[in-house]
Amino acid sequence: ESILSQIRSFEYSQKNVVLVSTATLGVGGMLVYWLRSRHKIKTIEMGDGWWGSGERPLKGKEDESIRPFKIETSDKEIEDLHRRLEQARYTPPLEGAAFHYGFNSSYLQKVVAYWRNKFDWRKQVEVLNKYPHFQTTIEGIDIHFIHVKPSYVPHGRAVQPLLMVHGWPGSFYEFYKIIPLLTEPAAHGLNEGDVVFEVICPSIPGYGFSEAPHQKGFDTVATARIFHKLMNRLGFKEYYLQGGDWGSRITTNMAQMLPQSVKGLHLNLIFVNKQGLRRMISVMLGAYVPWLVGLSREDVRRMYPFIQKNIYELLRESGYLHIQATKPDTAGCGLNDSPVGLAAYILEKFSTWTDKSFLHQDDGGLESKYSLDELLTNVMIYWVTSSIVSSMRFYKENISKDPGLTADARVGVYVPTGIAAFPQEIVHTPHVWAKKIFKNIITYSYMPRGGHFAAFEEPKLLAQDIMHFVRKVEQL
Amino acid sequence: CSSSAGIMLLEVFLVLGTVIIYFLLSKKKEETLPFKEGWWGRGQKPDTEEDTTIWPFKVETTEEELSDLFRRLDQARFTEPLENSCFHYGTNSVYLRKVVSYWKNQFNWKKQVEVLNKYPQFKTKIQGIDIHFVHVKPPHLPEGQSAKPLLMVHGWPGSFYEFYKIIPLLTDPASHGLSDEHVFEVICPSIPGYGFSEAPHKKDFNSVSAASIFYELMLRLGFKEFYAQGGDWGWLICTNLAQIAPNHMKGLHLNLASVTKMGFIHLLSILLGRYLPGLFGFQDEDVRRMFPFLKKGLYRILLESGYAHIQATKPDTVGCGLNDSPVGLAAYILEKFSTWTDLEFRNLEDGGLGRKFDLDDLLTNIMIYWVSGSIVSSMRFYKENLQKGIGTQKHERLTVQVPTGIASFPNEVMHTPQAWAQKKYTNIVSFHFMPQGGHFAALEEPELLAEDILQFVGKVEKEQLWRKK
C-alpha cells in the first residue's frame, strides 16, 4: 500500500519508467519461461509397480541377481504333447473355404502330423539354448531375456546395446535369425560399415519364460519401466530400441519415459491413435490429391482403397483383438488345453499377417515363407510355458481404457526414430501421420517386401534398415 | 396474393409428392422374402428325388465317448486368474475347476441322455442335410380342441434342450397351473450345424436358409398354419420365416427383438430420448433400461461382442481348440450363460451360474455341442449372417406383418423399445416388459415365457388376427 501510494506520488515521467521496466520484466520473464519450457520435453512418469502374488513385501530389497537360465524339457512333457496331438478332433472345412473361415483344418491335420512325427522338440530346445538366457526378478516377477554379445569386436569399434522387443503371438525366438546379422554383420555379408550390436531380447511378462503378472493393470507402460530397469541392471546407460507389434508400443513408451537413455528407436509397426476430423479430411483428399496432404505415391498404393484396406480388412482381421481385449481368460482357456487349437490360432496370424493374399490358399501360404520347425517352435514356447492366457490379458490391460486418456496419448516421441514400413503390414502409417507423434524421424523406409513378422520373415532387410538408421544417428 | 396462392399450391404438391413417394417406397417393403433354395450336402447334388421320410432318433452314448471325455477332463491345464478379477476377464478358472470336478464326479451323462430322450426326436433330410427335431404332442386334449403347432427355435450357444422345461407348460398347461384354453404341439428343431442336425457342407448357409429349411419341415409334418417362437438366432430365423411364409404363420413370438437397420431417427432418439421420451415413443421402463446410452448401449455391446466379432470372421480358428478341449468349450459357453443372464454376475467369483441354472442343465447343453462336435459349424453361422456387415442384408430391410408378440426381458444385453421394434414388426399385438430374466428366457424363466406366449396366442386366436393381415 505504501509502495503504491509512493508510486502514485511520482512524477509522470517517473511513472513511465516504472511502467516500462515492469512491463519489460514481465515480458522478459515470460519469454525466458517459454524458452525453457520448450526444452523440457514432456515425458511419461516412470512410476513403480508390484506384480508378484499377494502384497508387496515391505521389508527387504528385491533380489537383483541375474541368473543364467536354460530351457529344459522332459519325456513326460513330450509324451503329454504327443497324446494330445493324437487325440485331436477336427471339423472338416466348408467346400472351397481355403483360409477364409480361419485356419483350414485339412491343412492343420498335415501340420499336426509333422508335429507329431517329424518335429523334434529336444533338438529345438538345443537351438533355443544356443544363445545365453537369463532371468532376473523385477517388480516381483521373473523376467526372462537372452543376451547375445558379438564374439569378435574389431579394434576401435563401439558395440551398441540394442533391446529388441517381440509382440503377440510371437516371442524372443522371432529374433533368432536376425541376431547374428546384428552381432556379426561382417560374417554375414552385411558390410554396412561400423555398426555392431550386443542384443538383448526379453520376454514380455506373461509371455514365454517371463513370469506372468499376478495383479491387474499390467500395461505397456509398466513393461517399459521394467525393461528400463533391466537395461540399467545390465549396466547400460544408453541404448537403442527396436520393436514391432506390442514391442513397438513398449519401446515407444520407453522412449517417452526416459528419452535420455534412448539413443534411437527403430520400429517396424506404428500405432497412430489420433483420429479426428482432420485425419478424415486428409484421407478423403488423399485419394485425389495425395501430394496436398503429404502422401507419397507408395503411401497411396498401400493405403487405398481406404475403406477396403483400413476399415473392412481391419474389421475382418481384428476379431481376435476384440475378444482378447474383453474376455482373455475365456478365449485362452481351450488353447491352453489343446495344442492343436493353440497352433491353429497362432499360425493363422503367421499366415494372414505375412501376406493378405494367403487367405485364398488352402494351406494359408505358411510354408512359402517359414519352415514348420520354426513356426512350431514359437507355438511350443506358448505351450510349454502355458502362457497363452496371460499373453492375451495384455490386450485387455492395454486396450480397455479410453485411448485418449492413456499416459502416452499426448506425449510425443523426441528421440531419433527410424521407421521400416513393410508392404504387407496389417495397416500402413505414412510418414506424414507418423510425424504427429514421432517428432524426430531420422529414417523412413518403404521396405520392398515382407509383412508383420519382419524379423522372422525378412531378417536381412530389417537388419540392414536398423544399421542404416543407427549409422545415421551415430553420425549426428 | 397470387404469389402466396402459388406458394401454397407448391407446398401442397410437395406434401402430396412426399406422401406418394413414401407410400411407393413403403409398399416395396411389404414384398415377401423369397424362399431360399439350396443344397447343403457333400459334393454335387444328386439327380434323384430327395428322400422325404422322417425317422425316429435317439441320443446315444458309449463307454468310449465317456472315457475319452474323462481323460480330457483329467488332463485339463488351467491358468490362475488375476487377483480379484472375478468374471471380468472371462470365465474364472478357479470356478471352472469346480465345474470340471462336478462334471467328472457327479454329472451323469448316461442319465442326462435318458432325460434328453424323454421327448420323441426325429430326423429328416431337407436340402441335402439331416435335420434333427423334437416333436412333442399334448398328452391329452380338452374337449373339442386341437393342438396348435408351435415351432420353437434356439440360438447360440443354446440348443433344443433349452426348451425342455417350457415344453410341458405348453403341451400340458392344465397340469402346471396354467389355462388350457390353448394347447400346443411343440416342434424344436436344431439349427443345421448345431447339435444333432447335420452341418451344411457348403458356404453361405444363413438365417434365410435355416428359415427355408424349417418352413419345409413344417410343411413336411403336415402343418399349414403354425406359430413360431424364438430368441437369439431363433429370433432371426423365425422373423425370416414370417417374411417367407406370412400366410402360413398365425403368429410370431419373440423374446429378443433386435433392430439392425438403424437410421437417423434412431440416432436422434438415442441422443434425446432420455429427455424427451414421449417424443420418441419411449416408455419409462424403456428409458430405465436404455440410458445412460453409452454405458448401457455402446460400451456394453463393445464389451460383450468380442465373441461375435471373431466368430463372424474366423470361426474355424476360434472353434478349433474348443472342439478338442471340453474344458475350453465349457469355459466359452458358460461365460455366456453367466453374463447374458445378468451382467452383474461379472462381479461374482462364480459368475452367478448356480443362481439361475442347474449345473446339470448347463453341462447337458455343453455336452450336446461336445458329443456332436458342432462348435465350429455353430460358429460359422455368425460369419454367414454377419460377414457383409450388420444392416446390409435384404431381409433386414423388409418388415413383418404377421401378428407379433414380444416378451422383453430386463437382463437382455441390449434393450429394444417397442417404438423401434414396431418399425419392423408392423403388427405388434403384445409387448410386455417381463419382471425378471435374461437372454436364455426359456431355460431361466419358463413360466414367465409360457404365460406370455399363451396370452399372445390368446389374443391372436380370439380375434383371428392372422386373417386380417
Chai-1 contact restraints between the chains, C-beta under 6 A:
chainA,res_idxA,chainB,res_idxB,connection_type,confidence,min_distance_angstrom,max_distance_angstrom,comment,restraint_id
A,A88,B,D324,contact,1.0,0.0,6.0,A-B,restraint_1
A,R89,B,N323,contact,1.0,0.0,6.0,A-B,restraint_2
A,R89,B,D324,contact,1.0,0.0,6.0,A-B,restraint_3
A,T91,B,N323,contact,1.0,0.0,6.0,A-B,restraint_4
A,T91,B,V376,contact,1.0,0.0,6.0,A-B,restraint_5
A,L94,B,K203,contact,1.0,0.0,6.0,A-B,restraint_6
A,E95,B,H201,contact,1.0,0.0,6.0,A-B,restraint_7
A,E95,B,K202,contact,1.0,0.0,6.0,A-B,restraint_8
A,Y101,B,P315,contact,1.0,0.0,6.0,A-B,restraint_9
A,Y101,B,D316,contact,1.0,0.0,6.0,A-B,restraint_10
A,G102,B,K314,contact,1.0,0.0,6.0,A-B,restraint_11
A,G102,B,P315,contact,1.0,0.0,6.0,A-B,restraint_12
A,G102,B,D316,contact,1.0,0.0,6.0,A-B,restraint_13
A,G102,B,T317,contact,1.0,0.0,6.0,A-B,restraint_14
A,F103,B,D316,contact,1.0,0.0,6.0,A-B,restraint_15
A,F103,B,T317,contact,1.0,0.0,6.0,A-B,restraint_16
A,H214,B,E83,contact,1.0,0.0,6.0,A-B,restraint_17
A,Q215,B,E83,contact,1.0,0.0,6.0,A-B,restraint_18
A,K216,B,L82,contact,1.0,0.0,6.0,A-B,restraint_19
A,R316,B,T313,contact,1.0,0.0,6.0,A-B,restraint_20
A,G319,B,H309,contact,1.0,0.0,6.0,A-B,restraint_21
A,G319,B,I310,contact,1.0,0.0,6.0,A-B,restraint_22
A,G319,B,T313,contact,1.0,0.0,6.0,A-B,restraint_23
A,G319,B,K314,contact,1.0,0.0,6.0,A-B,restraint_24
A,Y320,B,I310,contact,1.0,0.0,6.0,A-B,restraint_25
A,H322,B,G306,contact,1.0,0.0,6.0,A-B,restraint_26
A,H322,B,H309,contact,1.0,0.0,6.0,A-B,restraint_27
A,I323,B,G306,contact,1.0,0.0,6.0,A-B,restraint_28
A,I323,B,Y307,contact,1.0,0.0,6.0,A-B,restraint_29
A,I323,B,I310,contact,1.0,0.0,6.0,A-B,restraint_30
A,T326,B,L303,contact,1.0,0.0,6.0,A-B,restraint_31
A,T326,B,G306,contact,1.0,0.0,6.0,A-B,restraint_32
A,K327,B,G90,contact,1.0,0.0,6.0,A-B,restraint_33
A,K327,B,G306,contact,1.0,0.0,6.0,A-B,restraint_34
A,P328,B,Y89,contact,1.0,0.0,6.0,A-B,restraint_35
A,D329,B,Y89,contact,1.0,0.0,6.0,A-B,restraint_36
A,D329,B,G90,contact,1.0,0.0,6.0,A-B,restraint_37
A,D329,B,T91,contact,1.0,0.0,6.0,A-B,restraint_38
A,T330,B,G90,contact,1.0,0.0,6.0,A-B,restraint_39
A,T330,B,T91,contact,1.0,0.0,6.0,A-B,restraint_40
A,T330,B,A331,contact,1.0,0.0,6.0,A-B,restraint_41
A,T330,B,Y332,contact,1.0,0.0,6.0,A-B,restraint_42
A,T330,B,E335,contact,1.0,0.0,6.0,A-B,restraint_43
A,C333,B,G328,contact,1.0,0.0,6.0,A-B,restraint_44
A,C333,B,A331,contact,1.0,0.0,6.0,A-B,restraint_45
A,G334,B,G321,contact,1.0,0.0,6.0,A-B,restraint_46
A,G334,B,L322,contact,1.0,0.0,6.0,A-B,restraint_47
A,G334,B,S325,contact,1.0,0.0,6.0,A-B,restraint_48
A,G334,B,G328,contact,1.0,0.0,6.0,A-B,restraint_49
A,L335,B,G321,contact,1.0,0.0,6.0,A-B,restraint_50
A,N336,B,R77,contact,1.0,0.0,6.0,A-B,restraint_51
A,N336,B,T79,contact,1.0,0.0,6.0,A-B,restraint_52
A,D337,B,A76,contact,1.0,0.0,6.0,A-B,restraint_53
A,D337,B,R77,contact,1.0,0.0,6.0,A-B,restraint_54
A,D337,B,S325,contact,1.0,0.0,6.0,A-B,restraint_55
A,D337,B,V327,contact,1.0,0.0,6.0,A-B,restraint_56
A,D337,B,G328,contact,1.0,0.0,6.0,A-B,restraint_57
A,S338,B,G321,contact,1.0,0.0,6.0,A-B,restraint_58
A,S338,B,D324,contact,1.0,0.0,6.0,A-B,restraint_59
A,S338,B,S325,contact,1.0,0.0,6.0,A-B,restraint_60
A,V340,B,D324,contact,1.0,0.0,6.0,A-B,restraint_61
A,G341,B,C320,contact,1.0,0.0,6.0,A-B,restraint_62
A,G341,B,G321,contact,1.0,0.0,6.0,A-B,restraint_63
A,G341,B,D324,contact,1.0,0.0,6.0,A-B,restraint_64
A,A344,B,T317,contact,1.0,0.0,6.0,A-B,restraint_65
A,A344,B,C320,contact,1.0,0.0,6.0,A-B,restraint_66
A,Y345,B,T317,contact,1.0,0.0,6.0,A-B,restraint_67
A,E348,B,T317,contact,1.0,0.0,6.0,A-B,restraint_68
A,S386,B,R77,contact,1.0,0.0,6.0,A-B,restraint_69
A,V389,B,T79,contact,1.0,0.0,6.0,A-B,restraint_70
